[in-house]
Every structure is written in structure tokens, then in C-alpha cells.
Amino acid sequence: MMVTMEIDPELSRRALDEAGQQYPEFAGRAKSVLARPLFRGFAWQVEWDGPPPGGQDAWEYQNAAVRAYKRLAGVTD
């Protein structure tokens, strides 16, 4: 049985804003933080408005946003 995780839209917005402070070039390009169910656990990622940007900084932004969301929501792996 796959377990789903409900993403809090307000916490998602706050996490994206927090990550955007470190990586302002991506501010406003991300729509939300997502948790896609896997066989075990979740694949955490950012949903982009339009095609996802490339490069290491985009990965770092996504990682910062996911870490911020998990911290704000009290999610532990």
C-alpha cells in the first residue's frame, strides 16, 4: 500500500521563500514542494512553473527548499 503525504501549501510557500533568499535567481519560478510516493518513502522535489532550470544551483535551491519544508513541517526521514 502506497502512503501519501499531504503538502501544506503555506509551509511550501514559506520553504520556497526561504530557499529563494539563498538562491534569488529561482525566486518566483517554483510552484511548490512535492513528495512523490515511492515503494519506501518519498521522492522530494520542487514543482517548477515552466521547464525546470538546469545546473548545480537549481539542485541546491531544490535541496534547500525541501530541507526547509521538512524542518517547518516536522518531517523526519
Backbone torsions as a table, in degrees:
resi	resn	phi	psi	omega
1	MET	NA	127.6	178.4
2	MET	-80.5	133.7	176.3
3	VAL	-96.2	137.0	178.1
4	THR	-106.7	158.8	177.3
5	MET	-126.1	125.7	177.5
6	GLU	-81.7	125.5	179.2
7	ILE	-92.1	126.3	177.7
8	ASP	-76.8	117.4	-176.4
9	PRO	-59.7	-36.6	-179.8
10	GLU	-68.4	-43.4	177.9
11	LEU	-66.4	-35.9	176.9
12	SER	-61.8	-46.4	179.2
13	ARG	-61.7	-43.9	178.9
14	ARG	-63.1	-40.1	178.9
15	ALA	-65.1	-42.0	178.2
16	LEU	-65.3	-39.7	177.4
17	ASP	-63.1	-42.6	179.9
18	GLU	-63.0	-45.1	178.4
19	ALA	-65.8	-34.1	179.0
20	GLY	-66.0	-22.5	175.7
21	GLN	-68.3	-34.9	178.1
22	GLN	-81.8	-33.6	-176.1
23	TYR	-129.0	73.2	-174.2
24	PRO	-63.3	-20.8	179.9
25	GLU	-65.3	-16.4	179.7
26	PHE	-104.9	-4.2	179.8
27	ALA	-59.4	131.3	179.7
28	GLY	84.7	-7.5	179.7
29	ARG	-95.8	-16.8	-178.8
30	ALA	-98.4	141.9	-178.7
31	LYS	-94.4	-43.3	-177.2
32	SER	-168.3	167.8	171.7
33	VAL	-91.9	137.5	179.9
34	LEU	-121.2	150.7	171.6
35	ALA	-127.6	101.2	-179.2
36	ARG	-89.5	127.9	-177.4
37	PRO	-68.1	138.8	173.3
38	LEU	-114.1	179.6	176.2
39	PHE	-55.8	-43.0	173.4
40	ARG	-129.9	121.9	177.1
41	GLY	82.3	-154.2	-175.0
42	PHE	-139.3	152.7	169.6
43	ALA	-99.7	111.6	-178.6
44	TRP	-89.2	136.6	179.0
45	GLN	-159.5	172.1	176.5
46	VAL	-103.8	135.2	172.9
47	GLU	-91.1	124.0	-175.9
48	TRP	-95.9	152.5	171.9
49	ASP	-87.9	100.5	-173.9
50	GLY	94.6	-168.6	-178.4
51	PRO	-66.7	141.9	-179.7
52	PRO	-67.1	141.0	177.4
53	PRO	-71.8	157.9	178.2
54	GLY	-103.2	174.1	174.6
55	GLY	100.5	163.3	-177.6
56	GLN	-62.6	-39.5	-179.3
57	ASP	-62.9	-33.5	176.8
58	ALA	-65.2	-40.6	176.4
59	TRP	-64.3	-42.3	180.0
60	GLU	-64.6	-39.9	176.1
61	TYR	-60.7	-48.5	-179.8
62	GLN	-59.4	-45.6	179.5
63	ASN	-61.9	-41.3	178.8
64	ALA	-64.1	-41.5	179.7
65	ALA	-65.6	-43.2	179.8
66	VAL	-65.7	-44.9	178.3
67	ARG	-60.1	-42.9	179.9
68	ALA	-63.6	-44.6	-179.9
69	TYR	-61.2	-47.4	-178.4
70	LYS	-61.1	-40.0	178.3
71	ARG	-64.9	-48.6	-178.9
72	LEU	-62.4	-36.9	-177.3
73	ALA	-88.5	-6.9	-178.7
74	GLY	71.0	29.8	-179.5
75	VAL	-87.2	130.5	174.6
76	THR	-119.8	146.8	-179.9
77	ASP	-87.5	NA	NA
